[in-house]
Amino acid sequence: MGLNSHAQISHWLLSPHSPHLLGRGIDVTVQNMCGSTPLHVASSEGHVQVVHVLLHHGVDTTVQDMEGLTPLHRASVERHVEVMRVLLEFSVDATAHDKEGRTPLHTALYQRRANVIHVLLKYGANPAAQDWCWLTPLHLVSYQGGMDVTHILLDHGADASDKDKDGRTPLYLASGEGHVDVTCVLLEYGADVTAQDINIKQADSIACRIRKGICGCFSHPSRAWGGPVSAG
């Protein structure tokens, strides 16, 4: 029998008729020292067909590694869109939290790829989900910058007025980091320019900077300090 792909080898090993496994098959739930299962590894590496094989052999998609990451978290942060689609079509939970409270949407935002964000939102990711510090995906992109992704999240129901544990809104973070384009978008969606965090003086200072500098932003909507977020 000729085996010429990871998927074929995986299917053969998992078969109860494999002569090398005495008809018993392999434990697909086994975890390595980091808590990763074969599905975690295949998802992280982008092996779509292997993911298919594992899913069809009943692998548990809810297992988390030592950081609390699911296979979908892994695929999302590595931008493996096709793997994500396969997992999500098998009803993998798009809202699962890792040990920091982060969902796959949170972790995907570290790469700021619009197509990854679209896939997660299409399959039920919550744009208002908060981690254990009450940070939403909109907080993250507001801090990092990314006008396109900011638009996507707000169009899918993200709340520009959400506050983290320190009382900081996405507008607070965007303005503090100098992201003029994101600041403009948040204000267009009704972000409260008077919102204060726990440190009222610092919040007042940022609000003053916004009021002084925002007019030119609306006069030139194409102005952006970072480049557009990649769609690929």
Backbone as numpy.savetxt, mean C-alpha at the origin, in Angstrom:
# Nx Ny Nz CAx CAy CAz Cx Cy Cz
9.90 -37.07 -17.17 9.05 -35.87 -17.17 9.94 -34.62 -17.17
9.72 -33.76 -18.15 10.51 -32.54 -18.22 9.87 -31.41 -17.45
10.62 -30.78 -16.58 10.12 -29.65 -15.79 10.95 -28.42 -16.13
10.29 -27.41 -16.68 11.05 -26.25 -17.15 10.54 -24.92 -16.64
9.80 -24.93 -15.54 9.38 -23.66 -14.95 9.15 -23.84 -13.47
9.23 -22.72 -12.72 8.96 -22.77 -11.28 7.56 -23.30 -11.02
6.59 -22.88 -11.85 5.20 -23.30 -11.64 5.05 -24.81 -11.83
5.68 -25.37 -12.87 5.58 -26.81 -13.10 6.22 -27.60 -11.96
7.37 -27.13 -11.51 8.05 -27.81 -10.40 7.20 -27.75 -9.14
6.62 -26.57 -8.86 5.78 -26.43 -7.67 4.57 -27.35 -7.75
3.93 -27.42 -8.93 2.76 -28.28 -9.09 3.13 -29.75 -8.88
4.28 -30.14 -9.43 4.72 -31.53 -9.31 5.03 -31.88 -7.86
5.72 -30.98 -7.15 6.06 -31.25 -5.75 4.83 -31.34 -4.86
3.82 -30.52 -5.18 2.62 -30.48 -4.35 1.65 -31.61 -4.66
1.86 -32.29 -5.76 0.94 -33.36 -6.14 1.04 -34.52 -5.17
-0.11 -35.05 -4.71 -0.08 -36.21 -3.80 0.43 -37.47 -4.48
0.57 -37.43 -5.83 1.05 -38.59 -6.56 2.54 -38.54 -6.83
3.21 -37.51 -6.31 4.65 -37.40 -6.54 5.37 -38.56 -5.86
6.15 -39.34 -6.63 6.83 -40.51 -6.05 7.89 -40.14 -5.02
8.40 -38.90 -5.10 9.45 -38.49 -4.16 8.88 -38.02 -2.83
7.57 -37.89 -2.72 6.96 -37.42 -1.48 6.08 -38.48 -0.84
6.21 -39.72 -1.35 5.49 -40.86 -0.78 3.98 -40.61 -0.75
3.49 -39.84 -1.74 2.06 -39.63 -1.87 1.47 -38.71 -0.83
2.29 -37.99 -0.09 1.73 -37.19 1.00 1.68 -35.71 0.69
2.37 -35.24 -0.31 2.40 -33.82 -0.61 3.31 -33.07 0.35
3.46 -31.74 0.09 4.33 -30.88 0.91 3.48 -29.96 1.76
3.97 -29.62 2.94 3.27 -28.67 3.80 3.44 -27.26 3.24
2.37 -26.72 2.65 2.46 -25.39 2.02 2.36 -24.27 3.03
2.17 -24.60 4.30 2.09 -23.56 5.33 3.40 -23.38 6.09
4.43 -24.14 5.73 5.71 -24.06 6.44 6.26 -22.64 6.35
6.84 -22.16 7.45 7.40 -20.81 7.51 8.90 -20.87 7.81
9.64 -19.95 7.20 11.07 -19.88 7.47 11.33 -19.07 8.74
12.57 -18.73 9.00 12.92 -18.03 10.23 12.30 -16.64 10.32
11.95 -16.06 9.17 11.31 -14.73 9.15 9.79 -14.83 9.13
9.30 -16.06 9.18 7.85 -16.25 9.18 7.24 -16.30 7.80
8.06 -16.29 6.77 7.55 -16.30 5.40 7.16 -17.70 4.96
6.02 -17.81 4.29 5.58 -19.05 3.69 6.01 -19.06 2.22
5.87 -20.20 1.53 6.15 -20.21 0.09 5.34 -19.16 -0.67
4.12 -18.88 -0.22 3.30 -17.87 -0.90 3.88 -16.47 -0.69
4.40 -16.18 0.50 5.07 -14.91 0.73 6.23 -14.73 -0.26
7.03 -15.78 -0.38 8.23 -15.69 -1.21 7.86 -15.51 -2.69
6.93 -16.32 -3.17 6.51 -16.23 -4.57 5.88 -14.87 -4.87
5.11 -14.35 -3.92 4.47 -13.05 -4.11 5.49 -11.93 -4.14
6.47 -12.01 -3.26 7.50 -10.99 -3.18 8.38 -10.98 -4.42
8.60 -12.16 -5.01 9.47 -12.27 -6.18 8.71 -12.08 -7.49
7.39 -12.01 -7.43 6.61 -11.77 -8.64 6.36 -12.99 -9.50
6.40 -14.17 -8.90 6.19 -15.41 -9.65 4.69 -15.71 -9.74
4.05 -15.15 -10.76 2.59 -15.22 -10.89 2.10 -16.66 -10.97
2.71 -17.48 -11.82 2.23 -18.84 -12.01 2.43 -19.69 -10.76
3.50 -19.46 -10.04 3.71 -20.20 -8.79 2.63 -19.82 -7.78
2.30 -18.53 -7.72 1.22 -18.08 -6.83 -0.08 -18.79 -7.21
-0.37 -18.90 -8.51 -1.55 -19.63 -8.98 -1.54 -21.06 -8.45
-0.43 -21.74 -8.62 -0.33 -23.14 -8.20 -0.57 -23.28 -6.70
0.08 -22.44 -5.92 -0.07 -22.51 -4.46 -1.51 -22.26 -4.03
-2.13 -21.28 -4.64 -3.53 -20.97 -4.29 -4.45 -22.13 -4.64
-4.23 -22.76 -5.77 -5.08 -23.88 -6.19 -4.85 -25.12 -5.35
-3.76 -25.14 -4.60 -3.51 -26.25 -3.69 -3.89 -25.90 -2.25
-4.65 -24.85 -2.09 -5.25 -24.55 -0.80 -4.36 -23.86 0.21
-3.32 -23.16 -0.22 -2.45 -22.47 0.72 -3.24 -21.42 1.50
-2.88 -21.23 2.75 -3.54 -20.25 3.61 -3.02 -18.85 3.27
-3.89 -18.00 2.76 -3.47 -16.65 2.34 -3.43 -15.66 3.49
-3.87 -16.06 4.67 -3.94 -15.13 5.80 -2.70 -15.18 6.69
-1.79 -16.11 6.44 -0.59 -16.25 7.29 0.25 -14.97 7.19
0.70 -14.50 8.34 1.55 -13.31 8.40 2.96 -13.69 8.82
3.94 -12.95 8.28 5.32 -13.20 8.68 5.60 -12.52 10.01
6.85 -12.47 10.42 7.18 -11.92 11.74 6.90 -10.43 11.86
6.79 -9.75 10.73 6.45 -8.32 10.74 4.94 -8.11 10.58
4.21 -9.21 10.48 2.78 -9.11 10.30 2.35 -8.93 8.86
3.30 -9.09 7.93 3.00 -8.88 6.51 2.36 -10.11 5.89
1.33 -9.90 5.10 0.70 -10.96 4.34 1.36 -11.04 2.96
1.09 -12.08 2.19 1.59 -12.12 0.81 1.18 -10.90 0.00
-0.02 -10.36 0.25 -0.46 -9.17 -0.49 0.36 -7.95 -0.11
0.70 -7.80 1.16 1.62 -6.72 1.56 2.92 -6.82 0.75
3.46 -8.04 0.67 4.73 -8.25 0.00 4.64 -7.89 -1.49
3.59 -8.36 -2.15 3.42 -8.08 -3.58 3.21 -6.59 -3.82
2.51 -5.93 -2.91 2.21 -4.51 -3.07 3.46 -3.65 -2.96
4.29 -3.93 -1.99 5.49 -3.10 -1.80 6.50 -3.34 -2.92
6.44 -4.53 -3.54 7.36 -4.84 -4.64 6.76 -4.49 -6.01
5.53 -3.99 -6.03 4.87 -3.50 -7.24 4.56 -4.62 -8.23
4.29 -5.81 -7.74 3.96 -6.93 -8.62 2.44 -6.94 -8.84
2.00 -6.15 -9.80 0.57 -5.91 -9.99 -0.18 -7.19 -10.38
0.40 -8.01 -11.24 -0.29 -9.23 -11.66 -0.44 -10.21 -10.50
0.58 -10.31 -9.66 0.47 -11.15 -8.46 -0.63 -10.61 -7.55
-0.68 -9.30 -7.40 -1.72 -8.69 -6.58 -3.11 -9.06 -7.09
-3.29 -8.97 -8.40 -4.61 -9.29 -8.98 -4.99 -10.74 -8.71
-4.03 -11.64 -8.88 -4.30 -13.06 -8.63 -4.72 -13.27 -7.18
-3.97 -12.69 -6.26 -4.31 -12.84 -4.83 -5.68 -12.25 -4.52
-5.96 -11.08 -5.04 -7.22 -10.40 -4.75 -8.41 -11.12 -5.38
-8.20 -11.74 -6.53 -9.28 -12.51 -7.15 -9.59 -13.77 -6.37
-8.66 -14.19 -5.51 -8.90 -15.31 -4.60 -9.44 -14.81 -3.26
-9.93 -13.58 -3.27 -10.55 -12.97 -2.08 -9.59 -12.78 -0.92
-8.32 -12.54 -1.22 -7.37 -12.18 -0.16 -7.80 -10.84 0.44
-7.65 -10.71 1.74 -8.10 -9.51 2.45 -7.21 -8.31 2.12
-7.80 -7.32 1.44 -7.04 -6.11 1.07 -6.91 -5.13 2.24
-7.54 -5.44 3.38 -7.53 -4.53 4.52 -6.73 -5.08 5.71
-6.02 -6.18 5.51 -5.26 -6.78 6.62 -4.20 -5.83 7.15
-3.99 -5.85 8.47 -3.01 -4.97 9.13 -1.77 -5.76 9.52
-0.60 -5.15 9.34 0.62 -5.76 9.84 0.82 -5.36 11.31
1.98 -5.63 11.89 2.19 -5.35 13.31 2.25 -3.87 13.63
2.42 -3.03 12.61 2.39 -1.58 12.79 1.03 -1.00 12.43
0.10 -1.89 12.10 -1.24 -1.44 11.73 -1.38 -1.04 10.28
-0.35 -1.28 9.48 -0.36 -0.86 8.08 -1.06 -1.89 7.20
-1.90 -1.40 6.30 -2.56 -2.24 5.32 -1.67 -2.35 4.07
-2.01 -3.22 3.12 -1.26 -3.25 1.87 -1.25 -1.89 1.16
-2.31 -1.10 1.33 -2.35 0.23 0.71 -1.30 1.14 1.34
-1.13 1.05 2.65 -0.07 1.82 3.31 1.31 1.46 2.73
1.59 0.15 2.66 2.92 -0.27 2.22 3.14 0.04 0.74
2.09 -0.02 -0.06 2.22 0.29 -1.49 2.62 1.74 -1.71
2.25 2.61 -0.78 2.51 4.03 -0.96 3.99 4.39 -0.81
4.79 3.47 -0.28 6.22 3.75 -0.21 6.82 3.84 -1.62
6.16 3.18 -2.59 6.64 3.22 -3.97 5.85 4.23 -4.81
4.69 4.65 -4.34 3.85 5.65 -5.00 3.58 5.34 -6.48
3.20 4.10 -6.76 2.86 3.71 -8.12 1.35 3.73 -8.29
0.87 4.56 -9.20 -0.56 4.76 -9.35 -1.29 3.47 -9.71
-0.68 2.62 -10.56 -1.37 1.40 -10.97 -1.54 0.44 -9.80
-0.57 0.40 -8.89 -0.68 -0.44 -7.70 -1.81 0.04 -6.80
-1.89 1.34 -6.63 -2.94 1.94 -5.79 -4.31 1.65 -6.38
-4.44 1.79 -7.70 -5.72 1.55 -8.37 -6.20 0.11 -8.15
-5.29 -0.85 -8.27 -5.67 -2.25 -8.11 -6.18 -2.51 -6.70
-5.47 -2.03 -5.70 -5.90 -2.24 -4.31 -7.26 -1.61 -4.04
-7.47 -0.40 -4.51 -8.74 0.28 -4.28 -9.88 -0.42 -5.02
-9.60 -0.93 -6.20 -10.62 -1.66 -6.98 -11.12 -2.88 -6.22
-10.23 -3.52 -5.47 -10.59 -4.75 -4.77 -10.89 -4.52 -3.28
-11.22 -3.31 -2.92 -11.75 -3.08 -1.58 -10.81 -2.53 -0.54
-9.62 -2.09 -0.91 -8.75 -1.46 0.07 -9.41 -0.19 0.61
-9.22 0.06 1.88 -9.86 1.20 2.54 -8.93 2.41 2.52
-9.27 3.47 1.77 -8.39 4.64 1.70 -8.32 5.43 3.00
-9.24 5.14 3.94 -9.25 5.83 5.22 -8.66 4.99 6.35
-8.08 3.84 6.02 -7.52 2.96 7.05 -6.40 3.67 7.81
-6.37 3.43 9.12 -5.34 4.04 9.98 -4.43 2.97 10.55
-3.13 3.28 10.62 -2.21 2.38 11.32 -2.29 2.67 12.81
-1.39 2.07 13.59 -1.50 2.22 15.05 -1.15 3.63 15.51
-0.57 4.44 14.63 -0.33 5.86 14.93 -1.41 6.75 14.32
-2.46 6.11 13.83 -3.61 6.79 13.20 -3.25 7.44 11.86
-2.14 7.04 11.28 -1.77 7.56 9.97 -2.55 6.84 8.88
-3.16 7.61 7.99 -3.87 7.06 6.85 -2.94 7.04 5.63
-3.34 6.34 4.57 -2.55 6.43 3.33 -2.39 7.87 2.85
-3.41 8.70 3.07 -3.31 10.09 2.64 -2.26 10.85 3.44
-2.11 10.53 4.72 -1.03 11.12 5.50 0.33 10.79 4.88
0.50 9.53 4.49 1.79 9.10 3.96 2.15 9.80 2.66
1.20 9.85 1.74 1.50 10.48 0.45 1.64 11.99 0.61
0.94 12.57 1.58 1.08 14.01 1.82 2.46 14.33 2.36
3.01 13.45 3.16 4.35 13.64 3.70 5.42 13.41 2.63
5.23 12.38 1.81 6.24 12.01 0.82 6.14 12.85 -0.45
4.93 13.32 -0.76 4.70 14.02 -2.01 4.17 13.07 -3.06
3.33 13.59 -3.94 2.75 12.76 -5.00 1.34 13.23 -5.31
1.24 14.20 -6.23 -0.05 14.81 -6.52 -1.04 13.81 -7.13
-0.58 12.97 -8.06 -1.47 12.02 -8.72 -2.11 11.06 -7.72
-1.30 10.49 -6.84 -1.82 9.54 -5.86 -2.73 10.24 -4.86
-2.40 11.48 -4.52 -3.28 12.26 -3.64 -4.66 12.39 -4.25
-4.73 12.71 -5.53 -6.00 12.79 -6.24 -6.74 11.45 -6.19
-6.03 10.36 -6.45 -6.65 9.04 -6.48 -7.29 8.72 -5.13
-6.54 8.93 -4.05 -7.06 8.62 -2.72 -8.27 9.48 -2.36
-8.19 10.76 -2.66 -9.31 11.65 -2.35 -10.53 11.30 -3.19
-10.34 10.94 -4.44 -11.46 10.55 -5.30 -12.13 9.27 -4.83
-11.40 8.46 -4.06 -11.96 7.20 -3.55 -12.41 7.33 -2.08
-12.52 8.55 -1.60 -13.12 8.74 -0.29 -12.18 9.02 0.87
-10.90 9.20 0.62 -9.99 9.57 1.71 -10.40 10.93 2.28
-10.23 11.09 3.57 -10.66 12.31 4.27 -9.46 13.21 4.54
-9.49 14.39 3.94 -8.38 15.33 4.10 -8.30 15.91 5.51
-9.30 15.66 6.35 -9.30 16.21 7.70 -8.92 15.19 8.77
-8.61 13.96 8.38 -8.20 12.95 9.36 -6.94 13.40 10.10
-6.88 13.07 11.39 -5.72 13.43 12.21 -5.03 12.18 12.74
-3.70 12.26 12.85 -2.96 11.17 13.46 -2.95 11.35 14.97
-2.19 10.55 15.69 -2.20 10.61 17.15 -1.68 11.93 17.69
-0.90 12.64 16.89 -0.39 13.94 17.30 -1.25 15.08 16.80
-2.40 14.73 16.22 -3.32 15.76 15.75 -2.96 16.34 14.39
-2.03 15.72 13.67 -1.60 16.25 12.38 -2.49 15.77 11.25
-2.91 16.67 10.40 -3.70 16.35 9.22 -2.76 16.13 8.02
-3.28 15.57 6.92 -2.46 15.49 5.70 -1.98 16.86 5.24
-2.82 17.89 5.39 -2.42 19.24 4.99 -1.23 19.72 5.83
-1.27 19.43 7.09 -0.17 19.79 7.99 1.14 19.19 7.48
1.12 17.90 7.12 2.33 17.22 6.69 2.80 17.72 5.33
1.88 17.89 4.39 2.26 18.34 3.06 2.87 19.73 3.09
2.27 20.62 3.85 2.78 21.99 3.93 4.12 22.03 4.65
4.26 21.22 5.69 5.50 21.20 6.43 6.66 20.67 5.62
6.38 19.78 4.65 7.44 19.23 3.80 7.64 20.03 2.52
6.84 21.08 2.33 7.02 21.94 1.16 6.42 21.39 -0.12
5.45 20.48 -0.02 4.84 19.90 -1.22 3.69 20.81 -1.68
4.00 21.81 -2.50 3.02 22.80 -2.92 1.88 22.14 -3.70
2.23 21.21 -4.60 1.20 20.59 -5.44 0.20 19.81 -4.60
0.69 19.02 -3.64 -0.20 18.24 -2.77 -1.01 19.17 -1.88
-0.40 20.22 -1.37 -1.12 21.20 -0.55 -2.29 21.79 -1.32
-2.07 22.12 -2.58 -3.14 22.68 -3.41 -4.30 21.70 -3.57
-3.96 20.45 -3.84 -4.99 19.43 -4.04 -5.81 19.26 -2.76
-5.15 19.18 -1.62 -5.85 19.00 -0.35 -6.80 20.17 -0.07
-6.35 21.38 -0.37 -7.21 22.54 -0.17 -8.40 22.53 -1.12
-8.20 22.06 -2.34 -9.29 21.94 -3.29 -10.36 20.98 -2.80
-9.95 19.99 -2.01 -10.89 19.00 -1.47 -11.39 19.38 -0.07
-11.16 20.62 0.33 -11.75 21.11 1.56 -10.97 20.91 2.82
-9.66 20.68 2.72 -8.85 20.53 3.94 -8.92 21.80 4.78
-8.97 21.61 6.08 -9.12 22.72 7.03 -7.76 23.37 7.28
-7.59 24.60 6.82 -6.33 25.30 6.97 -6.08 25.74 8.41
-7.10 25.73 9.25 -6.96 26.16 10.64 -6.73 25.01 11.61
-6.70 23.78 11.10 -6.54 22.62 11.99 -5.23 22.71 12.75
-5.26 22.35 14.03 -4.08 22.43 14.89 -3.71 21.05 15.41
-2.40 20.84 15.55 -1.98 19.61 16.18 -1.82 19.84 17.68
-1.22 18.90 18.39 -1.04 19.04 19.83 -0.17 20.24 20.15
0.82 20.52 19.29 1.68 21.67 19.45 1.07 22.84 18.68
0.25 23.63 19.32 -0.53 24.66 18.64 0.35 25.68 17.95
1.47 26.06 18.55 2.33 27.06 17.94 2.86 26.59 16.60
3.27 25.33 16.53 3.80 24.80 15.28 2.71 24.77 14.21
1.51 24.38 14.58 0.41 24.34 13.63 0.09 25.73 13.12
0.08 26.73 14.01 -0.18 28.10 13.59 0.86 28.57 12.59
2.12 28.20 12.83 3.19 28.62 11.93 2.99 28.07 10.53
2.62 26.80 10.43 2.41 26.19 9.12 1.20 26.79 8.43
0.14 27.04 9.19 -1.05 27.66 8.60 -0.70 29.02 8.01
0.16 29.77 8.69 0.58 31.08 8.18 1.33 30.93 6.87
2.21 29.94 6.78 2.97 29.73 5.55 2.05 29.37 4.39
1.02 28.59 4.67 0.07 28.23 3.62 -0.66 29.46 3.12
-1.16 30.27 4.06 -1.93 31.45 3.66 -1.09 32.40 2.82
0.19 32.52 3.13 1.06 33.46 2.42 1.44 32.95 1.03
1.56 31.64 0.88 2.12 31.13 -0.37 1.17 30.44 -1.31
-0.08 30.29 -0.95 -0.96 29.45 -1.74 -1.52 30.11 -2.99
-1.59 31.44 -3.06 -2.22 32.11 -4.20 -1.54 31.76 -5.50
-0.21 31.80 -5.52 0.51 31.48 -6.74 0.29 30.04 -7.17
0.03 29.18 -6.21 -0.20 27.77 -6.52 -1.45 27.61 -7.36
-2.53 28.31 -6.98 -3.76 28.18 -7.74 -3.66 28.87 -9.09
-2.77 29.87 -9.21 -2.59 30.55 -10.49 -1.86 29.67 -11.49
-1.07 28.73 -10.98 -0.27 27.87 -11.85 -0.48 26.41 -11.43
-1.61 25.80 -11.81 -1.93 24.45 -11.35 -0.96 23.38 -11.81
-0.15 23.67 -12.84 0.78 22.65 -13.32 2.07 22.62 -12.52
2.24 23.58 -11.62 3.48 23.65 -10.85 3.57 22.47 -9.88
4.70 21.82 -9.86 4.90 20.71 -8.94 6.37 20.63 -8.57
6.64 20.39 -7.32 8.03 20.33 -6.86 8.67 18.97 -7.15
7.86 17.95 -7.14 8.39 16.64 -7.53 7.85 16.32 -8.89
8.30 15.29 -9.54 7.72 14.89 -10.82 6.42 14.17 -10.60
5.65 13.92 -11.66 4.42 13.18 -11.52 4.70 11.75 -11.08
3.76 11.18 -10.36 3.94 9.81 -9.90 3.83 8.89 -11.10
4.70 7.88 -11.14 4.71 6.98 -12.27 3.45 6.13 -12.29
2.90 5.92 -13.46 1.71 5.08 -13.60 2.08 3.63 -13.84
3.37 3.36 -13.96 3.78 2.00 -14.27 4.57 1.38 -13.16
